[in-house]
């Protein structure tokens, strides 16, 4: 549904956040536009497939952040999670220490 034309039309410094379905995006188009526009940022909660293959360009683009998809929420936790994600993203863009950084050591303890 979302193609290069949509991404190219976004203003300078735009941030594209996808928390819906990865298949809604023509991913090669998104990758091409992100590669051509370092001002355009994409924190992605979903991709297609999920997670992206190990050789996907999404992993290496400096203006892409891939987060683990959180599904099945039904209440106020949605707002709390959104606030937390926004705060962490702002810390990351300001190059400040993250409160909830997932390191290799932390990842080994997660379910």
Biotite code that builds the C-alpha atoms (Angstrom):
import biotite.structure as struc

atoms = struc.array([
    struc.Atom([0.000, 0.000, 0.000], chain_id="A", res_id=1, res_name="UNK", atom_name="CA", element="C"),
    struc.Atom([2.791, 2.448, 0.868], chain_id="A", res_id=2, res_name="UNK", atom_name="CA", element="C"),
    struc.Atom([5.197, 2.954, -2.014], chain_id="A", res_id=3, res_name="UNK", atom_name="CA", element="C"),
    struc.Atom([8.221, 5.082, -2.880], chain_id="A", res_id=4, res_name="UNK", atom_name="CA", element="C"),
    struc.Atom([5.901, 7.900, -3.977], chain_id="A", res_id=5, res_name="UNK", atom_name="CA", element="C"),
    struc.Atom([4.508, 8.149, -0.443], chain_id="A", res_id=6, res_name="UNK", atom_name="CA", element="C"),
    struc.Atom([7.938, 8.142, 1.205], chain_id="A", res_id=7, res_name="UNK", atom_name="CA", element="C"),
    struc.Atom([9.436, 10.571, -1.306], chain_id="A", res_id=8, res_name="UNK", atom_name="CA", element="C"),
    struc.Atom([6.581, 13.008, -0.627], chain_id="A", res_id=9, res_name="UNK", atom_name="CA", element="C"),
    struc.Atom([7.343, 13.191, 3.094], chain_id="A", res_id=10, res_name="UNK", atom_name="CA", element="C"),
    struc.Atom([8.806, 16.477, 4.301], chain_id="A", res_id=11, res_name="UNK", atom_name="CA", element="C"),
    struc.Atom([12.472, 16.963, 5.194], chain_id="A", res_id=12, res_name="UNK", atom_name="CA", element="C"),
    struc.Atom([13.294, 15.428, 8.554], chain_id="A", res_id=13, res_name="UNK", atom_name="CA", element="C"),
    struc.Atom([10.176, 13.242, 8.524], chain_id="A", res_id=14, res_name="UNK", atom_name="CA", element="C"),
    struc.Atom([9.885, 10.178, 10.719], chain_id="A", res_id=15, res_name="UNK", atom_name="CA", element="C"),
    struc.Atom([7.939, 7.186, 9.446], chain_id="A", res_id=16, res_name="UNK", atom_name="CA", element="C"),
    struc.Atom([6.723, 4.868, 12.212], chain_id="A", res_id=17, res_name="UNK", atom_name="CA", element="C"),
    struc.Atom([5.065, 1.596, 11.295], chain_id="A", res_id=18, res_name="UNK", atom_name="CA", element="C"),
    struc.Atom([3.392, -0.290, 14.133], chain_id="A", res_id=19, res_name="UNK", atom_name="CA", element="C"),
    struc.Atom([0.702, -1.878, 11.945], chain_id="A", res_id=20, res_name="UNK", atom_name="CA", element="C"),
    struc.Atom([1.707, -4.565, 9.483], chain_id="A", res_id=21, res_name="UNK", atom_name="CA", element="C"),
    struc.Atom([4.990, -4.879, 7.647], chain_id="A", res_id=22, res_name="UNK", atom_name="CA", element="C"),
    struc.Atom([3.218, -6.096, 4.521], chain_id="A", res_id=23, res_name="UNK", atom_name="CA", element="C"),
    struc.Atom([1.523, -2.697, 4.145], chain_id="A", res_id=24, res_name="UNK", atom_name="CA", element="C"),
    struc.Atom([4.842, -1.294, 2.949], chain_id="A", res_id=25, res_name="UNK", atom_name="CA", element="C"),
    struc.Atom([6.635, -1.950, -0.311], chain_id="A", res_id=26, res_name="UNK", atom_name="CA", element="C"),
    struc.Atom([9.828, -2.581, 1.638], chain_id="A", res_id=27, res_name="UNK", atom_name="CA", element="C"),
    struc.Atom([12.284, -2.262, -1.287], chain_id="A", res_id=28, res_name="UNK", atom_name="CA", element="C"),
    struc.Atom([10.791, 1.202, -1.953], chain_id="A", res_id=29, res_name="UNK", atom_name="CA", element="C"),
    struc.Atom([11.201, 2.220, 1.693], chain_id="A", res_id=30, res_name="UNK", atom_name="CA", element="C"),
    struc.Atom([14.795, 0.965, 1.703], chain_id="A", res_id=31, res_name="UNK", atom_name="CA", element="C"),
    struc.Atom([15.595, 2.875, -1.496], chain_id="A", res_id=32, res_name="UNK", atom_name="CA", element="C"),
    struc.Atom([14.166, 6.160, -0.176], chain_id="A", res_id=33, res_name="UNK", atom_name="CA", element="C"),
    struc.Atom([15.858, 5.750, 3.217], chain_id="A", res_id=34, res_name="UNK", atom_name="CA", element="C"),
    struc.Atom([19.159, 5.131, 1.439], chain_id="A", res_id=35, res_name="UNK", atom_name="CA", element="C"),
    struc.Atom([18.743, 8.287, -0.639], chain_id="A", res_id=36, res_name="UNK", atom_name="CA", element="C"),
    struc.Atom([17.451, 10.502, 2.190], chain_id="A", res_id=37, res_name="UNK", atom_name="CA", element="C"),
    struc.Atom([19.528, 10.530, 5.379], chain_id="A", res_id=38, res_name="UNK", atom_name="CA", element="C"),
    struc.Atom([17.114, 13.165, 6.779], chain_id="A", res_id=39, res_name="UNK", atom_name="CA", element="C"),
    struc.Atom([14.269, 10.621, 6.703], chain_id="A", res_id=40, res_name="UNK", atom_name="CA", element="C"),
    struc.Atom([14.078, 8.274, 9.714], chain_id="A", res_id=41, res_name="UNK", atom_name="CA", element="C"),
    struc.Atom([12.153, 5.044, 10.175], chain_id="A", res_id=42, res_name="UNK", atom_name="CA", element="C"),
    struc.Atom([11.774, 3.404, 13.572], chain_id="A", res_id=43, res_name="UNK", atom_name="CA", element="C"),
    struc.Atom([10.056, 0.163, 12.604], chain_id="A", res_id=44, res_name="UNK", atom_name="CA", element="C"),
    struc.Atom([8.088, -2.024, 14.983], chain_id="A", res_id=45, res_name="UNK", atom_name="CA", element="C"),
    struc.Atom([7.021, -4.396, 12.202], chain_id="A", res_id=46, res_name="UNK", atom_name="CA", element="C"),
    struc.Atom([8.575, -5.633, 8.969], chain_id="A", res_id=47, res_name="UNK", atom_name="CA", element="C"),
    struc.Atom([7.762, -8.276, 6.396], chain_id="A", res_id=48, res_name="UNK", atom_name="CA", element="C"),
    struc.Atom([8.994, -10.830, 7.167], chain_id="A", res_id=49, res_name="UNK", atom_name="CA", element="C"),
    struc.Atom([9.402, -10.279, 10.865], chain_id="A", res_id=50, res_name="UNK", atom_name="CA", element="C"),
    struc.Atom([12.216, -10.013, 11.773], chain_id="A", res_id=51, res_name="UNK", atom_name="CA", element="C"),
    struc.Atom([13.930, -8.973, 8.541], chain_id="A", res_id=52, res_name="UNK", atom_name="CA", element="C"),
    struc.Atom([16.357, -11.479, 7.029], chain_id="A", res_id=53, res_name="UNK", atom_name="CA", element="C"),
    struc.Atom([19.913, -11.157, 8.327], chain_id="A", res_id=54, res_name="UNK", atom_name="CA", element="C"),
    struc.Atom([21.080, -9.693, 5.020], chain_id="A", res_id=55, res_name="UNK", atom_name="CA", element="C"),
    struc.Atom([18.324, -7.040, 4.853], chain_id="A", res_id=56, res_name="UNK", atom_name="CA", element="C"),
    struc.Atom([19.572, -3.516, 4.243], chain_id="A", res_id=57, res_name="UNK", atom_name="CA", element="C"),
    struc.Atom([17.205, -2.371, 7.010], chain_id="A", res_id=58, res_name="UNK", atom_name="CA", element="C"),
    struc.Atom([19.726, -3.681, 9.571], chain_id="A", res_id=59, res_name="UNK", atom_name="CA", element="C"),
    struc.Atom([22.529, -1.427, 8.326], chain_id="A", res_id=60, res_name="UNK", atom_name="CA", element="C"),
    struc.Atom([20.824, 1.818, 7.351], chain_id="A", res_id=61, res_name="UNK", atom_name="CA", element="C"),
    struc.Atom([21.836, 4.470, 9.906], chain_id="A", res_id=62, res_name="UNK", atom_name="CA", element="C"),
    struc.Atom([18.384, 6.099, 9.771], chain_id="A", res_id=63, res_name="UNK", atom_name="CA", element="C"),
    struc.Atom([16.468, 2.904, 10.638], chain_id="A", res_id=64, res_name="UNK", atom_name="CA", element="C"),
    struc.Atom([15.768, 1.517, 14.092], chain_id="A", res_id=65, res_name="UNK", atom_name="CA", element="C"),
    struc.Atom([14.140, -1.908, 14.327], chain_id="A", res_id=66, res_name="UNK", atom_name="CA", element="C"),
    struc.Atom([12.350, -2.668, 17.578], chain_id="A", res_id=67, res_name="UNK", atom_name="CA", element="C"),
    struc.Atom([10.706, -5.891, 18.679], chain_id="A", res_id=68, res_name="UNK", atom_name="CA", element="C"),
    struc.Atom([7.032, -5.982, 17.781], chain_id="A", res_id=69, res_name="UNK", atom_name="CA", element="C"),
    struc.Atom([4.660, -5.709, 20.739], chain_id="A", res_id=70, res_name="UNK", atom_name="CA", element="C"),
    struc.Atom([1.296, -7.277, 19.938], chain_id="A", res_id=71, res_name="UNK", atom_name="CA", element="C"),
    struc.Atom([-1.841, -8.160, 21.821], chain_id="A", res_id=72, res_name="UNK", atom_name="CA", element="C"),
    struc.Atom([-2.116, -5.119, 24.059], chain_id="A", res_id=73, res_name="UNK", atom_name="CA", element="C"),
    struc.Atom([-5.612, -4.239, 25.245], chain_id="A", res_id=74, res_name="UNK", atom_name="CA", element="C"),
    struc.Atom([-5.475, -1.419, 27.797], chain_id="A", res_id=75, res_name="UNK", atom_name="CA", element="C"),
    struc.Atom([-3.551, 1.493, 29.260], chain_id="A", res_id=76, res_name="UNK", atom_name="CA", element="C"),
    struc.Atom([-0.275, -0.319, 28.690], chain_id="A", res_id=77, res_name="UNK", atom_name="CA", element="C"),
    struc.Atom([-0.403, 0.920, 25.090], chain_id="A", res_id=78, res_name="UNK", atom_name="CA", element="C"),
    struc.Atom([0.021, 4.523, 26.253], chain_id="A", res_id=79, res_name="UNK", atom_name="CA", element="C"),
    struc.Atom([2.746, 3.575, 28.749], chain_id="A", res_id=80, res_name="UNK", atom_name="CA", element="C"),
    struc.Atom([4.653, 1.587, 26.139], chain_id="A", res_id=81, res_name="UNK", atom_name="CA", element="C"),
    struc.Atom([4.338, 4.445, 23.631], chain_id="A", res_id=82, res_name="UNK", atom_name="CA", element="C"),
    struc.Atom([5.627, 6.960, 26.197], chain_id="A", res_id=83, res_name="UNK", atom_name="CA", element="C"),
    struc.Atom([8.548, 4.682, 27.021], chain_id="A", res_id=84, res_name="UNK", atom_name="CA", element="C"),
    struc.Atom([9.422, 4.149, 23.346], chain_id="A", res_id=85, res_name="UNK", atom_name="CA", element="C"),
    struc.Atom([9.294, 7.892, 22.643], chain_id="A", res_id=86, res_name="UNK", atom_name="CA", element="C"),
    struc.Atom([11.496, 8.682, 25.674], chain_id="A", res_id=87, res_name="UNK", atom_name="CA", element="C"),
    struc.Atom([14.042, 6.025, 24.682], chain_id="A", res_id=88, res_name="UNK", atom_name="CA", element="C"),
    struc.Atom([14.057, 7.191, 21.051], chain_id="A", res_id=89, res_name="UNK", atom_name="CA", element="C"),
    struc.Atom([14.675, 10.783, 22.159], chain_id="A", res_id=90, res_name="UNK", atom_name="CA", element="C"),
    struc.Atom([17.546, 9.630, 24.389], chain_id="A", res_id=91, res_name="UNK", atom_name="CA", element="C"),
    struc.Atom([18.976, 7.635, 21.477], chain_id="A", res_id=92, res_name="UNK", atom_name="CA", element="C"),
    struc.Atom([18.765, 10.576, 19.054], chain_id="A", res_id=93, res_name="UNK", atom_name="CA", element="C"),
    struc.Atom([20.378, 12.837, 21.688], chain_id="A", res_id=94, res_name="UNK", atom_name="CA", element="C"),
    struc.Atom([23.130, 10.194, 22.136], chain_id="A", res_id=95, res_name="UNK", atom_name="CA", element="C"),
    struc.Atom([22.260, 9.803, 25.835], chain_id="A", res_id=96, res_name="UNK", atom_name="CA", element="C"),
    struc.Atom([22.420, 6.502, 27.739], chain_id="A", res_id=97, res_name="UNK", atom_name="CA", element="C"),
    struc.Atom([19.293, 4.408, 27.280], chain_id="A", res_id=98, res_name="UNK", atom_name="CA", element="C"),
    struc.Atom([17.339, 3.237, 30.297], chain_id="A", res_id=99, res_name="UNK", atom_name="CA", element="C"),
    struc.Atom([16.066, 0.052, 28.639], chain_id="A", res_id=100, res_name="UNK", atom_name="CA", element="C"),
    struc.Atom([18.844, -0.830, 26.182], chain_id="A", res_id=101, res_name="UNK", atom_name="CA", element="C"),
    struc.Atom([18.765, -4.458, 25.128], chain_id="A", res_id=102, res_name="UNK", atom_name="CA", element="C"),
    struc.Atom([22.358, -5.623, 25.084], chain_id="A", res_id=103, res_name="UNK", atom_name="CA", element="C"),
    struc.Atom([23.507, -9.137, 24.187], chain_id="A", res_id=104, res_name="UNK", atom_name="CA", element="C"),
    struc.Atom([23.660, -9.908, 27.915], chain_id="A", res_id=105, res_name="UNK", atom_name="CA", element="C"),
    struc.Atom([20.095, -8.638, 28.504], chain_id="A", res_id=106, res_name="UNK", atom_name="CA", element="C"),
    struc.Atom([18.805, -10.433, 25.412], chain_id="A", res_id=107, res_name="UNK", atom_name="CA", element="C"),
    struc.Atom([20.080, -13.742, 26.783], chain_id="A", res_id=108, res_name="UNK", atom_name="CA", element="C"),
    struc.Atom([17.773, -13.323, 29.808], chain_id="A", res_id=109, res_name="UNK", atom_name="CA", element="C"),
    struc.Atom([14.626, -12.393, 27.883], chain_id="A", res_id=110, res_name="UNK", atom_name="CA", element="C"),
    struc.Atom([11.780, -14.776, 27.033], chain_id="A", res_id=111, res_name="UNK", atom_name="CA", element="C"),
])
